[in-house]
């Protein structure tokens, strides 16, 4: 497996984190528009899973 460097982790959290934050804001906006209640805590666990998958992904390069 490849080496996980600080630059790789920083880039992952910058791009993936901002992208997932944007998706979360869009989902919250759509839920508010359609009057659907989405609990934020489970949504954060899902986003954390994406970040973990990203860390595993960059570890292979």
C-alpha positions as CSV (number, residue, x, y, z in Angstrom):
1,X,0.0,0.0,0.0
2,X,1.1,3.6,-0.6
3,X,2.2,6.0,2.0
4,X,-0.4,8.4,3.6
5,X,1.3,11.8,3.7
6,X,0.2,14.9,5.5
7,X,-0.3,16.6,2.1
8,X,-2.7,13.8,1.0
9,X,-4.7,14.0,4.1
10,X,-4.9,17.8,4.0
11,X,-6.0,17.7,0.4
12,X,-8.6,15.0,1.2
13,X,-10.1,17.0,4.0
14,X,-10.1,20.2,2.1
15,X,-11.8,19.0,-1.1
16,X,-13.8,16.1,0.2
17,X,-14.8,18.0,3.4
18,X,-16.0,21.1,1.5
19,X,-17.8,19.0,-1.1
20,X,-19.6,17.0,1.6
21,X,-20.5,20.1,3.5
22,X,-22.0,21.6,0.3
23,X,-24.0,18.4,-0.2
24,X,-25.2,18.5,3.4
25,X,-26.3,22.1,3.0
26,X,-28.2,21.2,-0.2
27,X,-29.9,18.3,1.4
28,X,-30.9,20.4,4.4
29,X,-32.2,23.1,2.1
30,X,-34.3,20.5,0.1
31,X,-35.5,19.0,3.3
32,X,-36.6,22.4,4.6
33,X,-38.3,23.2,1.3
34,X,-40.3,19.9,1.3
35,X,-40.9,20.1,5.1
36,X,-39.0,16.9,5.8
37,X,-37.1,16.6,9.1
38,X,-33.6,15.1,8.7
39,X,-31.7,14.5,12.0
40,X,-28.3,16.0,11.7
41,X,-26.4,13.5,13.9
42,X,-26.9,10.4,11.6
43,X,-26.1,12.5,8.6
44,X,-22.8,13.4,10.1
45,X,-22.0,9.7,10.6
46,X,-22.7,9.2,6.9
47,X,-20.3,12.0,6.0
48,X,-17.7,10.6,8.3
49,X,-18.0,7.3,6.5
50,X,-17.2,9.1,3.2
51,X,-14.1,10.7,4.8
52,X,-13.0,7.3,6.1
53,X,-13.5,5.8,2.6
54,X,-11.4,8.7,1.2
55,X,-8.6,8.0,3.6
56,X,-8.6,4.3,2.6
57,X,-8.7,5.4,-1.1
58,X,-5.6,7.7,-0.8
59,X,-3.7,5.0,1.2
60,X,-3.6,2.9,-2.0
61,X,-1.6,5.5,-4.0
